[in-house]
Amino acid sequence: MDALQFERNKRLYQSQQHHSKATKAQLQQIKKKRKSKGDPAELDGENQYKGPWASYSESEDDVSDHQTDIESEENAQSS
């Protein structure tokens, strides 16, 4: 794509970029939901090191629903 063609279609590219960016406040809200990375000195336990793979915290309802789904799948497989 040459510069002239880009200048003609610049507004198309700018509108795509504008909609895909989250605001700083939205990014902070997402970051608050992130669980801690843990302590690198601990290999096991509740505060074990998770690093950048730390998951996002879920509400208790989501966790209990997920646990119920797993239990029902296990019961179905054992039958």
Beta strands, then each sheet from edge to edge (+ up, - down):
end
